[in-house]
Amino acid sequence: MSEAAQHVFLIQKIYTKDISFESPNAPGVFATEFQPQLSIDLNVETKKLDGDMYHVVVRVTATTKVDDKIAFLCEVEQAGVFTISGFTEEEMGYMLAVQGPGILFPYAREVVSDLVARGGFPQLLLEPVNFELMYHEHLQKAGANGEKPTEQ
């Protein structure tokens, strides 16, 4: 059996774990000129479950302010359960930090866009994310600090 045939990466479940949308200054914010200041926070968490099962969560927090007042705060946790086996420890880190989040992010992006529009604001389309670049930056930072890289 070839080495590639031994690698397993299967999606078991994709689901929205948590959703939050707040517009604390509505309806007043709708009466002002909408010159938004957008801040995006993105995190990835991974957890080993039983056997070859892994849980990956992509957390997106979008905060938009107008004149230093929060127009809206949107938080989405998009999660997935994956079966992953046959990879080295280094490859496993890559699969959990790059491949899993890469699959989940488009779902999170869609949920954010929908929530923001339902909140009465202009559509918010998040830019694509280069999880591979984020992963390599994480490895470099950990190596520079003399730490062993950990799962994100």
C-alpha angles and dihedrals in degrees: 000000000000121000092245091055090058093057113097125190113162131166109229099172139354117195144153106253100185137003130187131173124176131176101181096173098048133154092022093056090063091060093059130079104270106234098152128200106205126202121185125195118190127187135173124205127185132190133182113234126185119323113331094345121117133184118216124187126190110197118196122185117185116188119184123189131188115196091346091305120113110250092181143342117205123185125182130178109195113188140186139187114218135184107222125173143144096049130119118247090261092049090047091056089052093048092051097042100038114017099041096046090043089059094044101044097074089056091050090047091054093048092050091049092049095047094049092049091047088051089062098255131121114277114278115210111186116220117249114269125228099218091174091061091046090051094050091047088051090052092048093049092048091048092049090053091049091245128135108247113252132200110277 
